Amino acid sequence: MPAICELLPAYRSALVARGYRARGIQKYLEQLKAFARFAGEALPAESISAQIITRYQEHLAARCGSGTVGNALTAIRSFCRWCAAQGLRSDDPTLTIVWPRLRKPAPRALSQAELRRLLKAIEEPEELTEFQRWIWGRNRRAVLLMLFAGLRISEVAALRWREVDLEAGVLLVIDGKGGKDRSVPIHPTLRSELERVETPRPTWAVAGRQDNTPMNQKSLAHLFERWLPDYDLQISAHRLRHSFATELLRNGADLRAIQELLGHSSLETTQRYLMLGSRQLREAIDRLPDAW
């Protein structure tokens, strides 16, 4: 019987036929390759057992969060069910596996002081080489796209200039999370930054490499792992997106509008942003008497 990795090309073709998105397919394949390395490169698909999966789950849990573990188990389940449909095995060994409980932490928006520090830190220094100035501009654009347009880091990485309409004042997010497209009005601060780029070609990445090709998400994450920490800022990309939503809410934006701007499928997801900075919550607390 074929080993796990030998079946991945056929499994990939099946995911493409089902309409899975390229990023999702890539993640599934990476997770299955990691599982195969743990279980043994030569392990036949029919020999995947609940015991092996459980050991792998425990292995991951010692190193990763529950979300990562759950995603790995989901990929393994999908693969095993595909194998069963192909007649490569007779059962689904994930049926008895218990998925980890997922913790949903409250969004961690940046405080007003942190926002001021961030904007101060990314101001362009005077004495830079041409290459350093280009790097600085690229990094600033990426940060401001997350902070003033609420883009996910993957959406920033994929954004091309053809999707930025400065004349109309909107940018288009193509194939965002869940395969959704959305348009986002361009904030004046972001507009000023985008206008600094001279005659970009439509196919160029807005925040890409020096040859104008797109960066991958992992490379773009180096902004938050290496560049900003040099300025004593420990900030994740997603905190900028949380800050975007929280500041909209704090300044009176409608929750439905925030949902559209963030590209959330469910209003329930957007409502999590009420947990921080809500004017209504502050007003409710202020109604308490000073003493009884």
C-alpha positions in Angstrom: 0.0 0.0 0.0 1.2 3.5 -0.8 2.7 5.7 2.0 1.1 8.9 3.1 3.4 11.2 1.2 3.0 9.2 -2.0 -0.7 9.9 -1.9 -0.5 13.7 -1.4 -0.4 14.7 -5.1 -3.7 12.8 -5.7 -5.2 14.2 -2.4 -4.2 17.7 -3.5 -6.0 17.2 -6.8 -9.1 16.1 -4.9 -9.0 19.3 -2.8 -8.6 21.4 -5.9 -11.6 19.7 -7.5 -13.7 20.4 -4.3 -12.9 24.1 -4.7 -10.5 24.5 -1.7 -8.4 27.7 -1.8 -4.7 27.5 -2.6 -3.6 28.7 0.8 -5.8 26.2 2.6 -4.6 23.3 0.4 -1.0 24.2 1.1 -1.6 24.3 4.8 -3.3 20.8 4.7 -0.3 19.4 2.8 2.2 20.9 5.1 0.4 19.5 8.1 0.2 16.0 6.6 3.9 16.1 5.7 4.7 17.0 9.3 2.4 14.1 10.5 4.2 11.7 8.1 7.6 12.7 9.5 6.4 12.0 13.0 4.6 8.7 12.1 7.3 7.5 9.7 7.9 8.3 6.1 7.1 4.8 5.0 3.9 4.4 7.0 1.1 3.2 4.7 -2.1 5.2 4.7 -4.0 2.1 5.8 -1.8 1.8 8.9 -2.8 5.2 10.3 -4.4 4.4 13.6 -6.1 6.3 16.4 -3.2 5.5 18.7 -0.7 7.1 16.3 -2.9 10.1 15.9 -3.2 10.5 19.6 0.5 10.3 20.1 1.0 13.0 17.5 -1.7 15.1 19.2 0.2 14.9 22.5 3.4 15.6 20.7 2.0 18.8 19.2 0.2 19.9 22.4 3.5 20.0 24.2 4.8 22.5 21.6 1.8 24.3 20.1 -1.5 26.0 21.0 -4.8 24.2 20.9 -5.7 26.0 17.6 -2.6 24.6 15.8 -3.3 21.1 17.2 -6.9 21.2 16.1 -5.9 22.3 12.6 -3.5 19.4 12.3 -6.2 16.9 13.4 -8.6 18.4 10.9 -6.1 17.9 8.1 -5.5 14.3 9.1 -9.2 13.6 9.3 -9.8 15.0 5.9 -7.0 12.9 4.4 -8.2 9.7 6.1 -11.8 10.2 4.9 -10.4 10.8 1.4 -8.4 7.5 1.7 -11.6 5.7 2.7 -13.5 7.1 -0.2 -10.7 5.9 -2.5 -10.9 2.4 -1.1 -7.4 2.8 0.5 -8.7 2.0 4.0 -12.0 0.9 5.5 -12.5 3.3 8.3 -11.9 6.8 9.7 -9.4 6.5 12.6 -10.1 10.0 13.8 -13.7 9.1 14.9 -12.5 8.5 18.5 -10.1 11.4 18.7 -11.2 14.3 21.0 -10.3 17.7 19.5 -8.7 20.2 22.0 -10.9 22.8 23.5 -10.3 26.1 21.9 -9.8 29.2 24.0 -11.1 32.4 22.5 -9.1 35.3 24.1 -10.5 38.8 24.0 -9.0 40.9 21.2 -5.8 42.8 22.4 -6.0 46.2 20.7 -3.1 48.6 21.2 -3.6 51.3 23.8 -3.6 54.9 22.8 -0.1 55.3 24.1 1.1 52.2 22.2 -0.5 53.6 19.0 1.4 56.8 19.4 4.7 55.0 20.1 4.1 52.8 17.0 3.5 55.8 14.7 6.5 57.6 16.1 8.7 54.5 15.7 7.9 54.1 12.0 8.7 57.7 11.0 11.4 57.6 8.4 14.8 58.6 9.8 16.7 61.3 7.9 20.0 59.5 7.2 19.2 56.3 5.2 20.7 54.7 2.2 18.5 54.3 -0.9 17.9 50.6 -0.1 17.2 51.4 3.6 14.7 54.0 2.6 13.0 51.5 0.3 12.8 48.9 3.1 11.4 51.6 5.4 8.7 52.6 3.0 7.7 49.0 2.3 7.4 48.2 6.0 5.5 51.4 6.8 3.0 50.6 4.0 2.5 47.1 5.5 1.9 48.4 9.0 -0.5 51.2 7.9 -2.5 48.8 5.7 -3.2 46.7 8.8 -3.8 49.6 11.1 -5.8 51.9 8.8 -7.5 49.3 6.6 -7.8 46.3 8.9 -6.1 43.9 6.5 -4.9 40.6 7.6 -1.2 39.9 7.2 -2.0 37.4 4.4 -4.1 40.1 2.6 -1.3 42.6 2.8 1.1 40.1 1.4 -1.2 39.4 -1.6 -2.2 43.0 -2.3 -1.3 44.4 -5.8 -1.4 47.9 -7.0 -4.1 47.1 -9.5 -6.4 46.6 -6.4 -5.6 50.1 -5.1 -7.8 52.9 -6.6 -6.4 56.1 -5.2 -8.7 58.2 -7.4 -11.8 56.5 -6.0 -10.3 56.2 -2.6 -10.8 52.5 -2.1 -8.7 49.3 -2.1 -10.1 45.9 -3.0 -9.2 42.8 -1.0 -9.3 39.8 -3.4 -9.9 36.3 -2.1 -9.7 37.1 1.6 -10.4 34.7 4.4 -13.2 32.4 3.3 -12.7 33.3 -0.3 -14.5 36.6 0.1 -13.7 39.9 -1.7 -14.3 43.2 -0.1 -13.6 46.9 -0.7 -12.2 49.2 2.0 -12.2 53.0 1.8 -8.7 54.4 2.0 -8.0 56.5 5.1 -6.2 59.8 4.5 -3.1 58.7 6.4 -2.8 55.5 4.4 -3.5 57.4 1.2 -0.6 59.8 1.8 1.7 56.8 2.3 0.5 55.0 -0.8 0.9 58.2 -2.9 4.6 58.3 -2.0 5.3 55.4 -4.4 6.0 56.8 -7.8 4.1 55.2 -10.8 3.8 51.7 -9.5 2.8 49.1 -12.1 -0.6 47.3 -11.6 1.0 43.9 -11.1 3.5 45.0 -8.5 3.0 44.0 -4.9 2.1 47.0 -2.7 4.3 45.7 0.2 6.5 43.2 -1.6 10.2 42.4 -2.4 12.6 44.8 -4.0 11.8 43.2 -7.4 8.1 44.1 -6.7 7.0 40.5 -6.4 4.8 39.6 -3.4 6.4 38.5 -0.1 5.0 35.4 1.5 3.2 35.7 4.8 6.1 34.3 6.8 8.6 36.8 5.3 6.2 39.7 6.0 5.9 38.5 9.6 9.6 39.4 10.1 8.4 43.0 10.5 6.9 42.0 13.8 9.6 39.5 14.8 12.7 41.6 13.9 12.0 45.1 12.7 9.6 46.5 15.2 11.3 44.8 18.2 14.4 46.9 17.3 12.3 49.9 18.4 11.2 48.2 21.6 7.8 47.3 20.1 6.4 43.8 20.7 3.4 43.9 18.5 1.7 41.2 16.4 0.2 41.8 13.1 -3.3 40.8 14.3 -3.1 43.3 17.1 -3.1 46.0 14.4 -6.3 44.6 13.0 -7.8 44.5 16.4 -6.8 48.1 16.9 -8.4 49.1 13.6 -11.7 47.5 14.7 -11.6 48.8 18.3 -10.8 52.4 17.2 -13.7 52.3 14.8 -16.0 51.1 17.5 -14.7 53.6 20.0 -15.4 56.4 17.5 -19.0 55.4 16.9 -18.8 53.2 13.9 -21.7 50.8 13.4 -21.0 47.2 14.2 -22.4 46.0 10.8 -20.0 48.4 9.0 -17.1 47.1 11.0 -18.1 43.5 10.0 -18.0 44.5 6.4 -14.6 46.3 6.7 -13.0 43.3 8.5 -14.5 40.7 6.1 -16.1 38.7 8.8 -18.7 36.2 7.7 -20.6 36.3 11.0 -21.6 39.4 13.1 -20.9 37.2 16.2 -17.2 37.3 15.3 -17.3 41.1 15.0 -19.1 41.4 18.3 -16.0 40.1 20.1 -14.6 43.6 19.5 -17.2 45.0 21.9 -15.1 43.4 24.7 -12.6 46.2 24.4 -13.0 50.0 24.5 -16.7 50.0 24.2 -18.2 53.5 25.0 -21.4 51.8 26.2 -19.5 49.7 28.8 -17.8 52.8 30.1 -21.1 54.7 30.3 -22.6 51.7 32.2 -19.8 51.7 34.8 -20.1 55.5 35.2 -23.7 55.0 36.3 -22.5 53.3 39.5 -22.8 55.5 42.6 -19.6 56.5 44.3 -20.8 54.9 47.6 -23.7 53.1 49.2 
